[in-house]
Amino acid sequence: MAIWPSAMQVVLGLPVIENVSGKLIVTPEIINAGGAPIRRLMCHDITLGCARRLGPPHGYPVVLGDVERSGVARVTAVFPGIGLLPGAQYLLTVRGSYIVDEISFPLALTRYVQVPAPSSSAEQRLLRARVASAVCTDFWNYELVNEEEAGSGLDIASFTLSLAAPITVTGIPLGWTMETDSVSFVRWSVLPQDQGTSGRIGPGRSLSGFQLMSPHTRSEATLSTLGAWDHVTGRAGPAVQDYAVVPYRYGM
């Protein structure tokens, strides 16, 4: 009982903030500054002033796992850069929950952060694309949306999901292939022979048919990666991370 007050000293560290490709990418650090390990740390909500959050999706936790004493967990949120003034300060709020000694505690952490100027580095170019997730009974469905402008030459050519639950891949679109270990990742990619044809998802287009199933019926949100193929240069182009809904790691 005596360790509870110190165990509850979970604090919000200085976040990393990037202003890239019209999006503000905020990665807060959640620090366990208490006297005991915490279990099942989850983030249920992140807000930045009155900005609309693009990810993680509302309604699903981001599971950050167990954090030892003095340990750090990180979560990434994405907001539109429009309407957030560089140099201005906004209130960042992270809400969630965690467990100490089998007792669940709510989490609400706040601090003011400053918005940086937009990055001008070409190396920071992100693919303008997103994942749309939908869950129907035991099936998780994904649609990839390419939001690049016409003429960019950037087509979506790969989609990687991180997981922590048993799954079976039940959907592979025409022109794509898949690899997985059935528990920690799935990676769909365009077949090599389709690098210049129908398999890729060009600017302004979308493609569905990516699907998996699991005996775990609840969901959580996790980061996924969309990779591009630059058909102008004939090599891999920029990528972007986006949140997708996947089976919940802690079971039913």
N, C-alpha and C positions, 0 to 999 in steps of 0.2 A: 504493500500500500504506500509506503514512504517514497517509492520511486516514481509514482504517478506524476507529481507536479513537474519533475525534471524531464520525465519521458515525454511530456506534452509540449516541450519547448521546440516545436517545429517552426522554423523561420524561413523567410523568403530572402534568398540571396540576390545579388545584382544580376539581372537577366542580360543575356546577349540579345541585341536587337539589330536586325538587318532591314534596310529599306531597299528592296531589290525588285525590279521589273513590275513596279506598281503595287507591290505587296509589302506589308510590314510583317516580318517573321520574328516572333518574340519567343525566346526560350528561357523561362524562369528556372532558377535553381531552388529546389526545396531541400532544406538542410535539417537533418536530425541533430539538433543541438542538445538533446535531452540525455537522460541517464540510462536509457534502455533501448534496445532495438525496436523498430516498429515494423509491423507486418501489413501486407495488402494495402499499401498506400495507393490511393486512387484520386484522380482529378476528375471532378464532375462538371466544372465550369471555369472558364477563364474570361475575364472582361478587361477591356482597355478603354477607359472613358465611356463614351456612348457609341463607340465604333461597332459596326456589324462584324461578327466573327465569321470567317470563312471556314475555319477548321480549328479544332475537332468538331465533328457534327454534334448537334445538341441531342441530349437524351441518352448518350452512351458514355460510360466511364472510360478514361484512359488509365489503364492499370500500370502503375510504376513499380509495383512489387515490394520487396522487403528492403529496408534501409537500416544498416547498422549504426551504432553510435558514431557521430561525426560524419556519417555518410551523406551523400548528395544524390538526389534524383532530379531528372530534367524532363520537361514536357515542352512541346512546341505548339504554339498557336499562331494562326495566320489571320491578319486583318487587311482590308483594302487600304492602300496608301492614300487614296483620295480622301480629303477631309481631315487628315491628321497632319498638323503643321510641323515641319522640321524645326527643332529647337524648343518646341512647346513641351510641357509636362502633362502627363495624363495618369490617372489612377489605375494601376494594374491590380486586379483582384484574382486570386486563385482559391477556388473552393473544392473541397473533397472530403475524404475520410481516411482513417487508418486504424489499426488495431494494436493495442498494447496489453499483454497478459489477458488475451481473449475478450477484452473490452473495446468496443468501437468508439472512436472519438471523432467529432466533426472537425473540419479544417477550414479556416477562413483567414487568408493572408493577404496583406495589402502593402503597396509602396508606390510612390510616384516615380515614373520613369520618363526619360527624355527621348523624343523621337529624333533619330539621326537624319542627316541629309541623304537623299537618294544616292545609291552607289552608281558611279560612272564607269566602273571597271567592266570591260567586255567579258572578263572571266566570270563575273557574277551573273551573267545572262541565264535566266531560268526559262525552261520550256513553259509556255502558257497552255496548260492543260489541267484537267481535273478528273477525279473519279466520282461517279454517282453510284451509291450503294443502295440495295434494296434487299430486304429479308422476307422470305415467304416460307412459312413452316420451318422445315429443316434445311432450306436452301438459301445460300447467300449469292446474290447476283450483282454483277458489276458492269457498268457502262463507262467507257473511256471517251472523254470529250476533248477534242483538240481545239483550243481557242486561239491558235495562232492566226495571224492575218494571212490572207491569200498572198502567195509569192514569197513567203518566208523560207520555203524549202524544207521545213521541219515537219516530219511525220512521226506519230507515235509508233514505236517499234518494239517496246517491251513494257511489261507491267509486273512488278514484284510486290508481293504481300508478305509481311512478317506475321507470324502466328505463334500461339502457345497452347494449341488445342488440337486434338486429332481431327483430320479432315480427309475427304475424298474429293478429288477434282472431277466434276461432272459436266463441265462446259469448256470447250476449246473452240474458238471461232475458226472458220475456214481460213486457211493460210497461216495459221499460228501453230506453235508447238508449246509443250509445257514440261517443266521439271519440278519435282517436289520431294521432300522427305516425309510428307504426310503429317507433320506435326509442328514444324517451325517456319517453313517458308513455302511459297509457290511462286514460280516465275514463268509467265507466259511471254513468248517472243515470236516475232515474225519469222516464218521459215526462210532460210537463206535464198531459196529460189524465187521467193516472193518479195525480195527487197525492193524491187522497182514496180510491183504490180498491186494487186488488190489487197494484199494482207495488211499493208500499212494504213494508218488513219491520218489522212491529210488535213491541212488547215480547214476549219469550218465543218469538219465531219466528226461523227461519233460511231462507236461500235460496241454492241452488247454481245452477250453470249459467253462471257467469262463467269463461271459458276463453280461453287463448291458446296458440299454438304458435310454435316457433322452430327454426332450424337449429342453434342452440347447445344441446347436450344436457345440459350441466352446469348447476348452479343456484347462486345466491347469495341472501342475504336483504337486503331493502330495505324502507324505510318506505313504508307506504301510509296513506291517509286515508279514514276513514268519516265521512260527513256526515249529519246528521239533518234531518228536517222535523218541526217542532212543529205538529201539526194543531190544537192548542188555540189558539195565537196566529196560525196561518196564515202562518208565515214560517220561514226557516231556523233550525234549532236548533244545539246544540253539536256539536262534532266530536271525533274521537279518532284518534290515530296508532297503527298497529299494524304489526308486521313481517309481510311476506309473502315467499314464495319465488318468485323470477323467474329467467329465463335468465341464465347467467353471461356477463358482458361480455367476457371474454377468449377467448371461442370455445369450441371443443369440449373 
